[in-house]
Amino acid sequence: MKTKVIFFDFNGVISYNNFWNSIYSENHEFYRRKEEINDFIFKANVPLVKEWMVGKHNSEDIHNFIEENLKIPKDVLFPIFEKDARELDVSYQILDVIKNLKSKYKVVMITDNMDSFDRFTLESHPELIEIFDAIYNSYNTGLLKKQNDGEIFKTILQEFRADMKDAILIDDSKSNCELITYLGGKAINITGEKEVLNALETLNI
């Protein structure tokens, strides 16, 4: 019997909150600086973020960089970052459906993410480790999803002795989905709990 694999992205598919999520509350001390922090890291310093996601920097390094440039003390902002990473939202409704899919598919989480995912998020959400057959974080593999023409996907499928034509990616990134389709797999480009649940329902028939 052929092995069928469903790849699940994390942020945008199973979880929807951002880093430093709590500072978006109006009563938070850094509320007025929320866009400044977010734009500085994720817009002004994209190369740094990509290096962070493949293990060249850790979360402490990033907060040192913020302190040096935005003058926000690391010993104040980093605990907020860690707390929010530990309390990152997870859709348990989606996880319940994924459990039911395991009789038909290997379910694999693949995320372009940082050290904080393993150190804080997974540590606080052990149910993710229990449910998924495997979890791949770019911080550990050293490979982003699109890197080397989707090398990480090919490697994982070899490990599961599965073919690309029997693989499905569920991801909120259009370009990631286009890559998998180009390689011969299937992709569902969606985001949000309702859209994901609707898509999973069709796979569970």
VENMO-V952115 format. One record per residue. N is the residue number from 1. SS is DSSP state (@ for helix, = for strand, . for the rest). Layout:
N_SS ; N_SS
//
This chain:
1_. ; 2_. ; 3_. ; 4_. ; 5_= ; 6_= ; 7_= ; 8_= ; 9_. ; 10_. ; 11_= ; 12_. ; 13_. ; 14_. ; 15_= ; 16_. ; 17_. ; 18_. ; 19_. ; 20_. ; 21_@ ; 22_@ ; 23_@ ; 24_@ ; 25_. ; 26_. ; 27_. ; 28_. ; 29_. ; 30_. ; 31_@ ; 32_@ ; 33_@ ; 34_@ ; 35_@ ; 36_@ ; 37_@ ; 38_@ ; 39_@ ; 40_@ ; 41_@ ; 42_@ ; 43_. ; 44_. ; 45_. ; 46_@ ; 47_@ ; 48_@ ; 49_@ ; 50_@ ; 51_@ ; 52_@ ; 53_@ ; 54_. ; 55_. ; 56_. ; 57_. ; 58_. ; 59_@ ; 60_@ ; 61_@ ; 62_@ ; 63_@ ; 64_@ ; 65_@ ; 66_@ ; 67_@ ; 68_@ ; 69_@ ; 70_@ ; 71_. ; 72_. ; 73_. ; 74_@ ; 75_@ ; 76_@ ; 77_@ ; 78_@ ; 79_@ ; 80_@ ; 81_@ ; 82_@ ; 83_@ ; 84_@ ; 85_@ ; 86_@ ; 87_. ; 88_. ; 89_. ; 90_. ; 91_. ; 92_@ ; 93_@ ; 94_@ ; 95_@ ; 96_@ ; 97_@ ; 98_@ ; 99_@ ; 100_@ ; 101_@ ; 102_. ; 103_. ; 104_. ; 105_. ; 106_= ; 107_= ; 108_= ; 109_= ; 110_= ; 111_= ; 112_. ; 113_. ; 114_. ; 115_@ ; 116_@ ; 117_@ ; 118_@ ; 119_@ ; 120_@ ; 121_@ ; 122_@ ; 123_@ ; 124_@ ; 125_. ; 126_@ ; 127_@ ; 128_@ ; 129_@ ; 130_@ ; 131_@ ; 132_. ; 133_. ; 134_= ; 135_= ; 136_= ; 137_= ; 138_@ ; 139_@ ; 140_@ ; 141_@ ; 142_. ; 143_. ; 144_. ; 145_. ; 146_. ; 147_. ; 148_. ; 149_. ; 150_. ; 151_@ ; 152_@ ; 153_@ ; 154_@ ; 155_@ ; 156_@ ; 157_@ ; 158_@ ; 159_@ ; 160_. ; 161_. ; 162_. ; 163_. ; 164_@ ; 165_@ ; 166_@ ; 167_= ; 168_= ; 169_= ; 170_= ; 171_= ; 172_. ; 173_. ; 174_@ ; 175_@ ; 176_@ ; 177_@ ; 178_@ ; 179_@ ; 180_@ ; 181_@ ; 182_@ ; 183_@ ; 184_. ; 185_. ; 186_= ; 187_= ; 188_= ; 189_= ; 190_. ; 191_. ; 192_. ; 193_@ ; 194_@ ; 195_@ ; 196_@ ; 197_@ ; 198_@ ; 199_@ ; 200_@ ; 201_@ ; 202_@ ; 203_@ ; 204_. ; 205_.
//
